[in-house]
Amino acid sequence: SGVGALVILIFAIWRRFRPQAGITSFGTIIAVITLSVLIAMFMDQRQLMAQVSALALTILVPVLIMMELDIRMKGASTPPTIKGLPRKVGFVFLGTFMGGIFIQNVMGDPDFWVGIAQFRGVKLAILLPLLILWLYKVAKLDQIRFVGYRVKRFVYQPLTILVLIIGFLGLALISIYLVRSGNDAPALVSGSERWFREGLETLFFIRPRTKELFLGYPALVLWLVYKDRSTLPSWLTTTLFLVASLAPISMLNSFSHAHTSFIVTLYRSTLGAFFGFLLGWFMVRIIKSV
């Protein structure tokens, strides 16, 4: 099921970039992936195949979900109402959940379950979706023929102090995010944050991921409501879009930890989506009341 999902997902993204792609492209993708699976099995590299397939899924699923949501929102005449927001957030959550199921099936090896083998692509699974989605917003990847022209136009834009500050801040935040991911730098977790995490665990028994609760889903709600506001600069709406993509990225990262119970991961992801949505809705209400 995981390999089948990977075939369909790659074709769906390829079809998004190249609308004329048809049965020939689909057959080619099936042939290439099938051949790769057979070679991996013949060489007794099934764990490597699982790692590569899971990495591909963790990169492509957030990209496809956020692109699909963006294209759907472009077709909407008005921003979603407060009643329509849960459907949009639910689309992201359920799409990511399906990707999580496929990732768990791909990594259905007992060595992953007991922690002998671990998912190795955490940094790439965070960085590459953000990079692809940034290119999608800046270079319009869905119009692939003009990507080179748009990238060149972006590169040759004059640099301003504001752009430099935003760029350095963005790089700093991404660097901190990458270092903190995967529990590689526990020293960066402050005492107050550790106390807050313990409080969440006491309250919910299992702590929701803070990246989904305080970043991904609140930014998703804000982006859905304010993406078409002409008063907001494009860099701000693009930033909200990229931060919102942390919701599916972080959720898939949780599901790639196959040594954690599937039910536990689903529970903490549901908590993050529900309370992250409420936090985003609360922020919208505050902004509208000001």
N, C-alpha and C positions, 0 to 999 in steps of 0.2 A: 504493500500500500504506500509505503514511503517513496519507493522508486517511481511508482505510478504517479504519485502526487508531484514528484520532481519533474517528470516529463511534461505533465499538464501545465505546471507552473512556468517552466521555461518557455513553453510554447505560448502561453498567455501573455507573458511579457514581450516575447518576440513579436507577437501579433499586435501588441499595443504600439511598439516602435515601428513595425512594418505592417501596416493594415492589409497589404496585399498578400501577406504570407498565407499559404494554404496547406493542402494535404501533403505536398512534397516536403515543405519545411517540417511539418509535424512528423512525417516518416523519417526524415533525416535525424531529428532530435531523438526519436525512439531508438533508431539504429545505433547512434553514438553512445547513448546511455546504456543500452542493453549490452553492447560490446564491452563497455567499461566494467559493467557488473560481472560479465563472464570472465574477463581477464582477472579481475580482483579475486573471484572465487577460485579460478584455476591456480593462481599464485598464492592461495590461502591468505589473502589480505582482506578478509571480510571486515575486520575492525577499521582498517583504513578506508574502505569503501563507505562504511557507516559514518565515519568522521567527515569525509568529504561531502557526502549526501546531506548530512545534518547541517554542515556549514553552508552549503548552497541554499538550503531551505531557510535558515536563519537570516540569510542575506536577502533572498528574493521575496519572501512572504511580506515583510514590512514594506518593501518597495512597491509591490503590486497593490497592497491594501491602500496605502496612502495615495498612490497615483489614481486608483479607481475612485476613491473618495473625492479627490480633488476634481476629477473629471465630472463626477456626478454633481458636485456643488457648482461647477461652471454652468451646468444646464439648468440650475434652479434660478428662478426669477427673483426670489427674495431670500434673505437669510432664514435658517430654520427657526421656528418658534420654540418656546420653552418645552412644548410637548413633542416637537420633532427632534430635539437634541438627543434624547435617549436612543432613538432609532439609529442616528448617525454614530453615536458612541458604541452602541450595540453592534453595528456593522464591523467596526474595528475590532471589538472584543471577540466576536464569534469567528471572524475570519482568522484572527491570530490563534484562537483556540483550535481551529481545524488544523492550522499549520503545526501547532504543538502536538496534536495527536500523531501526525505523520512523523514528526521528529522522534517522538518516543518509540514509534514502530521501527523506524530506521535504526535506532540505537537499542534494539531489542536483544541485546547480548547480555548474558548474566554478568560478564565482567564489568559492564557499565552499571548494572544494578547495585553491585556491592562496592563500587568505587575503585576497582583495580584499574580499569580503563576510564579515562575522563575526556570530556569534550574539550578540545584544545584550541578552538577558534574563537574564544570569547572576544578578544580585541578586534579581530576582523569582522565578527558578527555585529559589532557596535559601529565601527568606523565606516565600513563600506556602504551599508544602507544610507547613512547620513550623507556620504559623498555622492552616491547615485541620486538621491532625492534632491540634494543641492544642485547638481547638474540638471536635473529634470526641471527645477524651478527657474534656474538662471539661463540654461542653454536650450530649454524646451526639447528634452530628449524625445518627446512623442512626435516631434517633427525632425527626424534624424538627419535629413538632408541638409539642414541649416545649422547643425550643431557647431561645426567648425567656424562658421561666420559669427555666430553669437558668442562663442568662447573668445574669439579674437577681439570682438567689439568690447567684451567685458574687460579683457586684459588691458586694452589700450585706453580705458577710461581714466581721466585724471584722478590722481589720489588726493583726497582731502584729509584733513586732520580727523574728522569724524569717522571716515571710512577706516583709517588706520587704527583708531581707538577701538572701533567695533571689531575689526579683524583680530587685533591682539587679544581682546577680551574673549572673543569666540574661541581662538586657539587655546587660550589658557583654560577655559572651562572644559573644552573637549579633552585636553591633556589630563586635567584633574579627574574627569569622568572615566577616562581609560585607565588611569592608575588605580582608581578606587574599585574598578570592576574586577570581579573574580576574587575578591578578598586578598588581593596581592599586597595591599598596603594598609593593614589594620591600624598603623600609627596615625594615619590621617583622620581616623574617626575620633572626634573630640569627646570629652567626658560628657558634655551636655547632650550630644547626639546619641551616645551610648545609653544614657539615661532615658532619652526619649524612645529609643528602640525597645528598651526593656519595658517601658510603659505600654507600648503598642502590643508587645507579646503578652503582657499581663491582661490587657483588655480583650484581645482577640484570640489568645492562645497561640496563634501563629502570626508573625509580623508580616503585614503586606509590604511589598517592595516600595521603598520611598521614592524611587525614580518614577514609578507609575502613579503613586499617590499624590506626590507634590509637584511633579514636573509634567509627565506625559499627558495624563487625562485633563488636568486643569488647562494646559496649553491647547489641547484639542478643542475643548469647549470654547475657549477664547477665540481660537482661529475660526471655528465654525460661525461664530456670531459676528466677528469683526473683519473677516477676510476681504469683504467687498466695500469696506468703508473708504471712500476716496480721501478722507482726511488723514489716513494712516499711510506712512511711507512704505514702499514695497519691501524694503529690507526688514521692516518690523513684521509684516505678515509672513514673509519667507522664514524669518527666525521662529515665529510661532508655529509654523508648519513643521519645521525641523525638530523643534522641541516636542511637538505633539507626536512625532514619529517614535520618540523614545518609549511611548506606551507599548506598541507591538514589539519593538526591539527588546525591551526589558522583559516582557512577558515570554517571548520565545527563548530568551536566555535562561529564564527559569525552567522551562520545559526541557532544555538541552541538558540539564543536570539530572540525568536518568537515575542517579542514586537516591534522589528524593522522591518520596511517594507521589504518584500522579494526583491523588486526591488532595494532598497537601498543597501541591503547586497550583491546582485549580482553585482551591479555597483562597489562597493568598492573592492570586490574580484577580479573583472576583472581588475581594475586599478592596484591592487597589483601584479597580475600575469603578466600583460603586461610590466609594468615598472620594476618589479623585474627581468623578463627575460632580458630586455634591459641592466639592471645594471650588471647582470651576464655575458652577452655577452661582454660588455665593459671591465669587469675585465679579461676575457679570452684573449681579444685582447691586453690588457696591458701586461699580463704575457707572451704572445707569442712574443711580441715586445722587451722584455727585453733580 
